[in-house]
């Protein structure tokens, strides 16, 4: 999936000369940039239902279960099984009134299953173990700052294609850009600053 359109890329970069490149070629560059973003983040951004993913889990000092799936933002959970070695149990997700026992915090990056919803032996506390989780996560609409990052990566790809010999500099629309062999471009560096806010972190 391309995270920005060809028209968006062209409109955001009026200083660039696209006359030698058709829309199909530019779309291919955007596709490469979108896949680069997925690779850097370690997950793809599209919303989807994920089944039986192994997720790292921590028991907090208060006994709450904290589950960190591979992908976010997390929208809902349909199955949660906890295990460590030969110990395993599937946790019920709703109480007798149909209310969710689990909590998805406002940042939607992890799942909290509160201590009062399960009886955990003392020896299990403060241990890292795993869960199998089925859940729905991802973006229906790509955030604007991520689109900015994709635009920057696409510009890097575009400029390298217009300068395949990696000359010391090239010009586009009256703007001169410098290249240093083996170093990341300013576009890549700026994109990483944006994307680092979306990287998966545990604990």
Wavefront OBJ file of the C-alpha trace (Angstrom):
o trace
v 0.000 0.000 0.000
v 1.241 3.495 -0.874
v 0.902 5.821 2.108
v 0.744 8.936 -0.070
v -0.653 9.414 -3.566
v 1.197 10.544 -6.665
v -0.816 13.780 -6.682
v 0.084 14.455 -3.042
v 3.769 13.944 -3.780
v 3.647 16.289 -6.766
v 1.633 18.944 -4.937
v 3.918 18.910 -1.912
v 7.040 19.325 -4.061
v 6.318 22.015 -6.673
v 10.030 22.801 -6.991
v 10.775 19.367 -8.454
v 10.793 18.577 -12.181
v 8.593 15.538 -12.868
v 8.508 15.930 -16.660
v 10.758 12.917 -17.305
v 8.791 10.568 -14.993
v 5.336 9.108 -15.500
v 2.869 8.514 -12.701
v 3.578 4.770 -12.693
v 7.275 5.400 -12.054
v 6.544 7.904 -9.296
v 4.031 5.510 -7.736
v 6.776 2.879 -7.686
v 9.036 5.269 -5.788
v 6.267 5.945 -3.270
v 5.765 2.190 -2.875
v 9.472 1.748 -2.101
v 9.299 4.603 0.407
v 6.208 3.135 2.086
v 7.909 -0.265 2.431
v 11.018 1.466 3.797
v 8.848 3.078 6.491
v 7.286 -0.301 7.385
v 10.752 -1.830 7.653
v 12.058 0.977 9.839
v 9.080 0.774 12.203
v 8.996 -3.021 12.267
v 5.293 -3.220 11.380
v 3.033 -2.093 8.544
v 0.558 0.704 9.138
v -2.594 -0.670 7.504
v -5.464 -1.650 9.779
v -6.008 -5.413 10.004
v -7.117 -8.301 12.202
v -4.179 -10.270 13.585
v -4.566 -13.828 14.883
v -2.530 -15.692 17.527
v 0.429 -13.334 17.629
v 3.054 -14.014 20.289
v 3.417 -10.819 22.298
v 5.865 -10.023 25.068
v 4.154 -9.553 28.404
v 5.157 -8.086 31.746
v 3.553 -8.368 35.173
v 3.743 -4.976 36.861
v 4.610 -4.548 40.578
v 0.855 -4.079 41.155
v 0.095 -7.389 39.454
v -1.372 -5.917 36.261
v -0.641 -7.737 33.025
v 0.917 -5.442 30.405
v 0.868 -6.818 26.862
v 2.882 -5.240 24.042
v 1.686 -6.458 20.622
v 3.804 -5.978 17.513
v 1.415 -3.495 15.927
v -0.472 -0.407 17.028
v -2.700 1.570 17.412
v -4.673 -1.234 19.040
v -8.450 -1.027 18.626
v -9.823 -4.214 20.157
v -8.903 -7.677 21.454
v -10.697 -10.914 20.546
v -8.482 -13.508 22.279
v -5.859 -13.460 25.015
v -3.948 -16.538 26.178
v -1.094 -16.271 28.649
v 1.680 -18.845 28.982
v 5.076 -19.511 30.525
v 6.607 -22.935 30.017
v 3.890 -25.513 30.700
v 1.593 -22.976 32.364
v -1.091 -21.475 30.128
v -4.600 -20.093 30.448
v -7.008 -18.194 28.219
v -8.233 -15.039 29.909
v -11.862 -13.994 29.699
v -12.191 -10.627 27.989
v -15.553 -9.492 29.404
v -17.322 -9.563 32.748
v -20.850 -10.840 33.328
v -22.261 -7.465 32.263
v -20.462 -7.516 28.915
v -17.884 -4.895 29.896
v -14.288 -5.349 28.768
v -11.934 -6.472 31.516
v -8.924 -5.241 29.581
v -7.969 -1.601 29.099
v -6.390 -0.020 26.009
v -4.721 3.252 27.140
v -5.180 6.449 25.147
v -1.911 5.957 23.222
v -3.265 2.548 22.051
v 0.208 0.983 22.225
v -0.353 -1.770 24.805
v -3.084 -3.664 26.618
v -3.554 -3.668 30.384
v -5.332 -6.579 32.035
v -5.845 -5.487 35.676
v -4.716 -7.582 38.614
v -8.204 -7.871 40.088
v -9.450 -9.651 36.935
v -7.160 -12.659 37.408
v -5.617 -14.497 40.314
v -1.876 -14.591 39.663
v 0.427 -16.526 41.919
v 3.060 -14.443 43.676
v 5.890 -16.230 41.881
v 4.490 -15.026 38.542
v 4.860 -11.367 39.412
v 7.671 -9.339 37.906
v 8.308 -12.122 35.388
v 8.474 -11.634 31.644
v 6.530 -14.180 29.674
v 4.338 -14.365 26.581
v 0.777 -14.267 25.387
v -1.012 -15.362 22.275
v -3.235 -12.509 21.288
v -5.767 -11.943 18.533
v -6.530 -8.276 18.003
v -7.324 -5.483 15.566
v -4.743 -2.755 15.010
v -3.416 -0.243 12.513
v -4.507 2.986 10.868
v -7.586 3.501 8.734
v -6.178 6.951 7.897
v -2.403 7.437 7.809
v -1.341 10.255 10.196
v -0.150 13.433 8.521
v 3.324 13.319 10.071
v 3.892 9.782 8.784
v 2.800 10.977 5.337
v 5.410 13.729 5.703
v 8.034 11.059 6.421
v 6.977 9.029 3.374
v 7.209 12.168 1.271
v 10.774 12.774 2.520
v 11.839 9.187 1.777
v 10.271 9.397 -1.692
v 12.165 12.638 -2.344
v 15.384 10.869 -1.386
v 14.599 8.022 -3.811
v 13.626 10.477 -6.548
v 16.777 12.558 -6.140
v 19.024 9.510 -6.153
v 17.358 8.320 -9.341
v 17.976 11.689 -10.982
v 21.577 11.509 -9.752
v 22.472 7.799 -10.255
v 26.234 8.452 -10.272
v 25.988 10.036 -6.789
v 27.719 13.195 -7.962
v 28.676 15.744 -5.328
v 25.596 17.847 -6.094
v 22.589 18.153 -8.366
v 19.944 20.786 -9.034
v 16.156 20.508 -9.115
v 13.960 23.515 -9.721
v 16.682 25.978 -8.806
v 17.541 24.125 -5.581
v 20.991 22.579 -5.289
v 21.361 19.442 -3.167
v 24.635 18.023 -1.918
v 25.447 14.304 -1.701
v 28.059 12.645 0.461
v 28.848 9.084 -0.497
v 27.802 6.530 2.106
v 25.968 9.037 4.306
v 22.248 9.395 4.863
v 20.623 12.355 3.177
v 18.963 15.095 5.204
v 15.626 13.731 3.957
v 16.293 10.346 5.566
v 17.461 11.946 8.807
v 14.341 14.124 8.997
v 12.080 11.161 8.244
v 13.666 9.097 11.034
v 13.068 11.881 13.558
v 9.362 11.779 12.666
v 9.113 7.978 12.611
v 10.937 7.428 15.898
v 7.755 8.554 17.683
v 5.991 5.543 16.160
v 8.553 2.875 16.981
v 7.475 -0.002 19.195
v 8.774 0.174 22.755
v 8.248 -2.218 25.642
v 7.894 -1.197 29.261
l 1 2 3 4 5 6 7 8 9 10 11 12 13 14 15 16 17 18 19 20 21 22 23 24 25 26 27 28 29 30 31 32 33 34 35 36 37 38 39 40 41 42 43 44 45 46 47 48 49 50 51 52 53 54 55 56 57 58 59 60 61 62 63 64 65 66 67 68 69 70 71 72 73 74 75 76 77 78 79 80 81 82 83 84 85 86 87 88 89 90 91 92 93 94 95 96 97 98 99 100 101 102 103 104 105 106 107 108 109 110 111 112 113 114 115 116 117 118 119 120 121 122 123 124 125 126 127 128 129 130 131 132 133 134 135 136 137 138 139 140 141 142 143 144 145 146 147 148 149 150 151 152 153 154 155 156 157 158 159 160 161 162 163 164 165 166 167 168 169 170 171 172 173 174 175 176 177 178 179 180 181 182 183 184 185 186 187 188 189 190 191 192 193 194 195 196 197 198 199 200 201 202 203
